[in-house]
Each structure stands twice: as structure tokens, then as C-alpha cells.
Amino acid sequence: MSEWTRDRALALVHEYTESEALRRHMLAVELAMRAMATRLGADPDHWGLVGLVHDFDYQRFPNDAHSATEEHPAEGVRILASQGFPADLCEAIMGHARYTGVARTTPVAQSLFAVDELAGFLVACALVRPSRSLADLEVKSVRKKLKDKAFARGVSREDVMLGAEEIGIPLDELIVVVRDALLPAEAELGLGPV
């Protein structure tokens, strides 16, 4: 294990990311990655780190041109690597953006790709429910929203489907894993009654 702790990772997130929505997204992905690690017999603390920091550079180094070597996530990975962040997690961060061309060959990289877009999508689904909660969010509702191209249009449906395929978990099952991982932290994610 590296000297990287959750507190250190969270400090980096707060240093680079002012957007509360983006911070919440990274928290959601951290929770989903911890659940995936537990499911796949890996270290939840290690996998949680990559979920927490995978987009820390996104606000400061946006990548509208989808450059494989500049801006997000390449700039963030350079910063992380220079601070001794684990190499397997750096590779996973590069692989979570398809435009980098970095293959997702490890379970941690495949998991990050599988849960990243899906976590954001589930939060969006919960926000439009009368309860504003994941507690009553059913898989069939998520599937219906995935077909609605106008809903949460920033979420790549192709990435959601490909992510489930690459990790080898049926999409319906993956939806449940991620939903159940996020549910205990609804308040921190801006969900639940207002």
C-alpha cells in the first residue's frame, strides 16, 4: 500500500475542484469502486482512491478536444504520478476516458470505466424522482431512462453498456451494485428530501 490515504486524496480533490457537483460525482464513484472491490475480492481502500480522484483535474484542465496526452485525464495522471500515486490506479484513470486509447486490462480499470458514467446516471435518475432518492429507484426505471436520449444527455450510453460488458457483469446487476453502494451516502450526494 502506498502512503496515499483517503484524506490525502480528498485534500487533492478540494484543492483542484471547486464544483460541488463534480466533488459529489467523485464521491459517488469512490463508493461504487469500494463496492466493486469488495465484490471482486480486492482492497476497497485502494480502489476507493481511484474513484475519488479520477476526475480531480477535470475542472482545471478540461479536454474539449479529447486529446490523449493533454488536459484531463493526462494532466491529472502526471500530477498524481509525480506524487507517488499507485501506477495501477494511474493507468485506470487514463483508461476511463476512451479517447486516451489506454486499454482497460485490469479489474480496477474495467471497474472504474464501468461505474463512472453509471454512478452519475443513477444520481440523475434519483434527482428527478418525487422522493429524490435511490431507495425506490428500480432497475426498470433506470433502463427506461437510458433509452431516453434527452435525459442526462451528457452520459454516454455507449460507455455504460461497454463498461458492463468489459467487466462481465450484466447491466441490471451492475445497476443494483452501484445503486446500493450510493444509497447510504444519499445526503452527501445531494439526494433525499429537501
Secondary structure, 3 states (H helix, E strand, C coil): CCCCCHHHHHHHHHHHCCCHHHHHHHHHHHHHHHHHHHHHCCCHHHHHHHHHHCCCCCCCCCCCCCCCCCCCCHHHHHHHHHCCCCHHHHHHHHHCCHHHCCCCCCHHHHHHHHHHHHHHHHHHHHHCCCCCCCCCCCHHHHHHHHHCCCCCCCCCHHHHHHHHHHHCCCHHHHHHHHHHHHHHHCCCCCCCCC
